[in-house]
Amino acid sequence: MSGGSCQCGFGEEYFTIENDESICTVCGGKVCGSSGVVLKEVRRRSGRRILLVDDQPFFRKRIQEALHEKGHTVLEAGEGLEAVRLLSGALTGSVTDHAQQVSLVILDLTMPGLIDGFQTLGVLKAMDEDLPVIILTSSPPTQELLQKLGRLKAKKYVNKASKGLEALLLKNLESL
């Protein structure tokens, strides 16, 4: 890991939280300096098709409006299985136009249903390992949580209680 340093020196990806701080997904330590890791350029363009997964309709509407203003198309899922079905349809050929395929997921962790956010994340990443996932949840960013999300290969973590949430989310989305 050249350019940035943390406690262990082995972290490969970082979560951006409120103050643009980078946290190592291996040790949970704060990363100082700029990371030498170049995140893979994944389906980057304006007008993305984003899968938004959250069990709270008012919150989905709030985020959807911010994304629409920036020209993104939003698919909504109120729980994990619905999200899996939507992504599965895009991957199995139900959606043949690449512009109509999901290019990013914004996922809440705490959801009712047969599978929670962690399980949903695991299934989505098993379906498409390169699909970037931004975790948008009210769960506090503990070292244990960030390590678990790192193992599950989430790209970013944003807390719902963050000041200027919509702007922060859009900033993180553009960095992927």
C-alpha positions in Angstrom: 0.0 0.0 0.0 2.0 2.9 -1.2 1.2 6.5 -0.4 -1.1 5.9 2.5 -0.4 4.3 5.9 -2.6 2.7 8.5 -1.9 0.5 11.5 -1.5 -2.7 9.6 -0.5 -1.5 6.1 -2.5 -4.2 4.3 -5.8 -2.5 3.6 -6.8 -2.5 -0.1 -9.9 -0.4 -0.1 -11.3 2.5 2.0 -14.6 3.7 3.2 -15.2 7.5 3.0 -17.1 8.7 6.0 -18.3 12.2 7.1 -15.1 14.1 7.1 -13.5 12.5 4.0 -11.5 10.3 6.3 -10.3 7.0 4.9 -10.6 3.9 7.1 -8.6 0.7 6.4 -10.9 -2.3 5.9 -8.4 -4.7 7.4 -7.4 -3.0 10.7 -10.0 -0.3 11.0 -7.3 2.3 11.5 -7.4 5.8 10.0 -5.4 6.0 6.8 -3.0 9.0 6.7 -1.9 10.5 3.4 -3.2 9.6 0.0 -3.8 6.0 -0.9 -1.7 4.5 -3.6 -4.5 2.1 -4.4 -6.4 3.0 -7.5 -10.0 1.9 -7.4 -11.1 0.1 -10.5 -12.9 2.4 -13.0 -16.3 0.8 -12.8 -19.0 1.8 -15.2 -18.3 5.5 -14.6 -20.6 7.9 -16.4 -23.3 10.4 -15.6 -26.8 9.0 -15.9 -26.1 5.7 -14.0 -28.8 3.2 -13.2 -28.7 2.9 -9.5 -30.4 0.2 -7.3 -31.5 1.9 -4.0 -32.3 -0.6 -1.3 -33.9 0.7 1.9 -37.0 -0.4 3.8 -38.1 3.2 4.6 -40.1 4.7 1.7 -39.6 8.3 2.8 -35.9 7.8 2.9 -35.8 6.1 -0.6 -37.8 9.1 -1.9 -35.4 11.6 -0.4 -32.3 9.9 -1.9 -34.1 9.2 -5.2 -34.9 12.9 -5.7 -31.2 13.8 -5.2 -30.1 11.2 -7.6 -32.7 12.1 -10.2 -31.5 15.8 -10.1 -28.0 14.5 -11.2 -29.5 12.5 -14.1 -29.4 9.1 -12.6 -32.1 6.5 -13.0 -33.1 4.8 -9.7 -34.6 1.3 -9.2 -36.0 0.9 -5.7 -36.2 -2.1 -3.5 -37.8 -2.1 -0.1 -36.0 -5.3 1.1 -33.1 -7.6 0.3 -34.9 -10.3 -1.8 -36.5 -7.6 -4.0 -33.0 -6.2 -4.6 -31.6 -9.6 -5.5 -34.5 -10.2 -8.0 -33.9 -6.8 -9.6 -30.1 -7.4 -10.0 -30.7 -10.9 -11.2 -33.0 -9.7 -13.9 -30.3 -7.3 -15.1 -27.6 -10.1 -15.1 -29.6 -12.9 -16.6 -30.5 -11.1 -19.8 -33.9 -9.7 -18.9 -32.1 -6.3 -19.5 -30.2 -6.6 -22.7 -29.3 -2.9 -23.1 -26.1 -2.2 -21.1 -27.4 1.3 -20.3 -30.3 -0.3 -18.5 -28.2 -2.5 -16.3 -27.5 -1.6 -12.7 -24.1 0.1 -12.3 -24.2 0.8 -8.6 -26.1 -0.1 -5.4 -26.9 2.0 -2.4 -27.8 -0.4 0.4 -29.2 0.0 3.9 -28.0 -2.6 6.4 -30.9 -2.7 8.9 -33.9 -4.1 7.0 -36.7 -6.5 7.9 -37.4 -9.5 5.7 -35.8 -12.9 5.0 -32.4 -11.4 4.5 -30.8 -8.3 6.1 -28.5 -5.8 4.6 -25.3 -7.8 5.3 -26.8 -11.0 3.7 -28.1 -8.9 0.7 -24.6 -7.4 0.2 -23.1 -10.9 0.2 -25.6 -12.1 -2.4 -25.3 -9.1 -4.6 -21.4 -9.3 -4.6 -21.6 -13.0 -5.3 -23.8 -12.2 -8.3 -21.5 -9.4 -9.6 -18.2 -9.1 -7.8 -17.3 -5.8 -9.5 -20.6 -4.0 -8.7 -19.8 -1.1 -6.5 -22.0 -0.9 -3.3 -22.3 2.2 -1.1 -23.6 1.4 2.4 -26.0 4.1 3.5 -27.1 3.2 7.0 -27.7 4.6 10.5 -25.4 2.0 12.0 -22.4 3.7 13.7 -19.1 3.2 11.9 -17.4 0.9 14.4 -14.1 -0.8 13.5 -15.9 -4.2 13.6 -18.6 -2.9 11.1 -16.1 -1.4 8.7 -14.0 -4.6 8.8 -17.0 -6.7 8.1 -18.1 -4.5 5.2 -14.5 -4.6 3.9 -14.6 -8.4 3.8 -17.9 -8.3 2.0 -16.3 -5.8 -0.5 -18.5 -2.8 0.0 -16.9 0.3 -1.6 -18.1 3.1 0.7 -19.9 3.7 4.0 -22.0 6.8 4.6 -24.0 7.4 7.8 -27.6 8.5 7.3 -27.2 11.0 10.1 -24.4 12.8 8.2 -24.8 16.6 7.8 -25.5 17.4 4.1 -26.3 13.7 3.4 -27.4 14.1 -0.2 -24.3 16.1 -1.2 -22.0 13.6 0.7 -23.7 10.7 -1.0 -23.3 12.3 -4.5 -19.7 13.1 -3.8 -19.0 9.5 -2.8 -21.0 8.2 -5.8 -18.9 10.3 -8.2 -15.6 8.8 -6.8 -16.6 5.3 -7.9 
